[in-house]
Amino acid sequence: MLKAHASECTSVVGNQGILVSAGKDAKVCIHSYNQGQYEFVKLIDLDMKFASSGLDFMDGRILIGYDNGVIAIVDMETEAQEIVSVSHYEGEVWGLEINPEKGTFYTSGDDN
């Protein structure tokens, strides 16, 4: 069992040998994995103190959707954080998907 957060884990994504999770403790935890073996890499303090409700990542950048509708990017190496969108007027971001072929991302939320 992995221990990653001091409170509830609210979103998880894994690919490219990396497992990223976010929790109500306003942190992102990064583990590497290979054939069922996990190794702690880094814990990043988030600037936004809202719960993460969606995650995706690619090429060292984490895309985070928050329960207040904000979408931000976190650089895994430098830990730099940037708000890129406020996508859902009345509701949280429920899903995120990066589309690398088009250089964009898609969101879903509970605001219809």
ChimeraX attribute file (.defattr): number of C-alpha atoms within 10 A of each C-alpha:
attribute: neighborCount
match mode: 1-to-1
recipient: residues
	/A:1	4
	/A:2	8
	/A:3	8
	/A:4	20
	/A:5	18
	/A:6	11
	/A:7	12
	/A:8	12
	/A:9	21
	/A:10	17
	/A:11	21
	/A:12	17
	/A:13	14
	/A:14	16
	/A:15	12
	/A:16	11
	/A:17	11
	/A:18	18
	/A:19	19
	/A:20	23
	/A:21	22
	/A:22	29
	/A:23	21
	/A:24	18
	/A:25	18
	/A:26	20
	/A:27	23
	/A:28	25
	/A:29	21
	/A:30	21
	/A:31	19
	/A:32	17
	/A:33	16
	/A:34	10
	/A:35	6
	/A:36	5
	/A:37	8
	/A:38	16
	/A:39	13
	/A:40	14
	/A:41	13
	/A:42	15
	/A:43	18
	/A:44	18
	/A:45	14
	/A:46	18
	/A:47	14
	/A:48	15
	/A:49	12
	/A:50	17
	/A:51	22
	/A:52	31
	/A:53	24
	/A:54	26
	/A:55	27
	/A:56	22
	/A:57	23
	/A:58	14
	/A:59	9
	/A:60	11
	/A:61	17
	/A:62	21
	/A:63	22
	/A:64	25
	/A:65	32
	/A:66	25
	/A:67	19
	/A:68	19
	/A:69	25
	/A:70	21
	/A:71	24
	/A:72	20
	/A:73	20
	/A:74	21
	/A:75	16
	/A:76	21
	/A:77	10
	/A:78	10
	/A:79	16
	/A:80	13
	/A:81	18
	/A:82	13
	/A:83	15
	/A:84	12
	/A:85	12
	/A:86	14
	/A:87	20
	/A:88	22
	/A:89	14
	/A:90	13
	/A:91	16
	/A:92	23
	/A:93	27
	/A:94	20
	/A:95	18
	/A:96	20
	/A:97	15
	/A:98	17
	/A:99	11
	/A:100	10
	/A:101	6
	/A:102	7
	/A:103	7
	/A:104	9
	/A:105	12
	/A:106	10
	/A:107	16
	/A:108	17
	/A:109	20
	/A:110	14
	/A:111	13
	/A:112	8
